[in-house]
Amino acid sequence: MAVGLYVRVGGRLEDDGVLRSLASEPGRPTVPANGADLDAPPIEFSWPLQADAKSYRVILRDASARIIWRSGQVTANRASLHVPVATTLAPQTYYWTVEVERSESIRELGPFWFRLE
Protein backbone atom coordinates (compact mmCIF):
# COMPACT_ATOMS: atom_id res chain seq x y z
CA MET A 1 0.00 0.00 0.00
CA ALA A 2 1.51 3.34 -1.04
CA VAL A 3 1.22 5.94 1.68
CA GLY A 4 3.31 8.82 0.34
CA LEU A 5 3.35 9.64 -3.33
CA TYR A 6 5.07 12.19 -5.48
CA VAL A 7 3.36 13.56 -8.55
CA ARG A 8 5.61 14.66 -11.40
CA VAL A 9 4.18 17.35 -13.65
CA GLY A 10 6.31 18.92 -16.38
CA GLY A 11 9.54 17.64 -14.83
CA ARG A 12 8.96 19.27 -11.43
CA LEU A 13 7.93 17.55 -8.25
CA GLU A 14 4.50 18.78 -7.16
CA ASP A 15 2.64 18.49 -3.86
CA ASP A 16 -0.81 16.99 -4.30
CA GLY A 17 -1.95 18.59 -1.02
CA VAL A 18 -2.91 15.34 0.69
CA LEU A 19 -1.51 14.59 4.15
CA ARG A 20 -0.96 10.87 4.29
CA SER A 21 -0.86 9.87 7.93
CA LEU A 22 -2.06 6.76 9.67
CA ALA A 23 -3.31 7.18 13.24
CA SER A 24 -1.58 10.51 13.69
CA GLU A 25 -1.77 12.81 16.68
CA PRO A 26 -4.65 15.18 15.86
CA GLY A 27 -3.96 18.89 15.57
CA ARG A 28 -0.16 18.68 15.62
CA PRO A 29 1.32 20.68 12.74
CA THR A 30 4.43 19.90 10.76
CA VAL A 31 7.54 22.05 11.18
CA PRO A 32 8.41 23.67 8.92
CA ALA A 33 4.78 24.31 8.06
CA ASN A 34 3.69 22.70 4.82
CA GLY A 35 4.04 25.31 2.06
CA ALA A 36 6.09 27.74 4.19
CA ASP A 37 8.31 30.43 2.65
CA LEU A 38 11.52 30.48 4.68
CA ASP A 39 14.36 33.01 4.81
CA ALA A 40 16.79 30.44 6.24
CA PRO A 41 17.01 26.63 6.13
CA PRO A 42 14.98 24.87 8.82
CA ILE A 43 17.04 23.61 11.74
CA GLU A 44 14.45 21.05 12.83
CA PHE A 45 11.70 18.98 11.27
CA SER A 46 8.74 17.71 13.29
CA TRP A 47 5.51 15.93 12.42
CA PRO A 48 2.47 14.38 14.11
CA LEU A 49 3.31 11.45 16.37
CA GLN A 50 2.30 8.16 14.72
CA ALA A 51 0.63 5.34 16.66
CA ASP A 52 2.77 2.19 17.02
CA ALA A 53 5.83 3.84 15.44
CA LYS A 54 9.16 2.32 16.46
CA SER A 55 11.30 4.92 14.67
CA TYR A 56 11.28 7.65 12.06
CA ARG A 57 13.63 8.87 9.33
CA VAL A 58 13.35 12.21 7.48
CA ILE A 59 14.19 12.39 3.78
CA LEU A 60 14.76 15.82 2.20
CA ARG A 61 14.57 16.17 -1.59
CA ASP A 62 15.01 19.03 -4.01
CA ALA A 63 12.38 19.91 -6.63
CA SER A 64 13.83 17.34 -9.06
CA ALA A 65 13.27 14.59 -6.41
CA ARG A 66 17.03 14.15 -5.79
CA ILE A 67 17.71 13.17 -2.17
CA ILE A 68 19.63 15.97 -0.44
CA TRP A 69 19.67 14.54 3.09
CA ARG A 70 18.46 11.50 4.98
CA SER A 71 18.38 11.66 8.77
CA GLY A 72 19.43 8.83 10.98
CA GLN A 73 16.71 6.88 12.71
CA VAL A 74 15.04 8.80 15.53
CA THR A 75 12.50 7.61 18.08
CA ALA A 76 10.90 11.02 18.69
CA ASN A 77 8.78 12.83 16.11
CA ARG A 78 11.50 15.39 15.35
CA ALA A 79 14.88 15.45 13.64
CA SER A 80 17.54 18.16 13.37
CA LEU A 81 19.03 19.14 10.03
CA HIS A 82 22.82 18.96 10.17
CA VAL A 83 24.45 22.38 9.84
CA PRO A 84 26.80 21.33 6.97
CA VAL A 85 23.75 20.23 4.94
CA ALA A 86 21.74 23.35 5.80
CA THR A 87 24.52 25.65 4.55
CA THR A 88 24.41 24.01 1.10
CA LEU A 89 20.68 24.57 0.49
CA ALA A 90 20.08 27.01 -2.36
CA PRO A 91 16.92 29.08 -2.78
CA GLN A 92 14.29 26.76 -4.28
CA THR A 93 11.43 24.46 -3.26
CA TYR A 94 12.24 21.41 -1.14
CA TYR A 95 10.10 18.38 -0.33
CA TRP A 96 10.39 16.19 2.76
CA THR A 97 8.85 12.95 3.85
CA VAL A 98 9.03 10.86 7.00
CA GLU A 99 9.52 7.10 6.91
CA VAL A 100 7.58 5.60 9.80
CA GLU A 101 8.85 2.20 10.90
CA ARG A 102 6.28 -0.03 12.57
CA SER A 103 6.54 -3.63 13.73
CA GLU A 104 5.66 -5.16 10.37
CA SER A 105 6.07 -2.34 7.86
CA ILE A 106 7.53 1.00 6.87
CA ARG A 107 5.08 3.70 5.82
CA GLU A 108 5.68 7.18 4.50
CA LEU A 109 4.20 10.41 5.84
CA GLY A 110 4.08 13.35 3.44
CA PRO A 111 5.26 14.78 1.14
CA PHE A 112 5.52 18.17 2.80
CA TRP A 113 7.24 21.15 1.19
CA PHE A 114 8.80 24.49 1.90
CA ARG A 115 10.34 27.21 -0.24
CA LEU A 116 13.72 28.63 0.68
CA GLU A 117 14.10 32.21 -0.50
Stockholm file with secondary structure:
# STOCKHOLM 1.0

chainA/1-117         MAVGLYVRVGGRLEDDGVLRSLASEPGRPTVPANGADLDAPPIEFSWPLQADAKSYRVILRDASARIIWRSGQVTANRASLHVPVATTLAPQTYYWTVEVERSESIRELGPFWFRLE
#=GR chainA/1-117 SS CCCSCCEEETTEEECCCCCCCSSBCTTCCCBSCTTEEESSCCSEEECCCBTTCCEEEEEEEETTCCEEEECCCBSSSEEECCHHHHTTCCSEEEEEEEEEECSSCEEEEEEEEEEEC
#=GC SS_cons         CCCSCCEEETTEEECCCCCCCSSBCTTCCCBSCTTEEESSCCSEEECCCBTTCCEEEEEEEETTCCEEEECCCBSSSEEECCHHHHTTCCSEEEEEEEEEECSSCEEEEEEEEEEEC
//
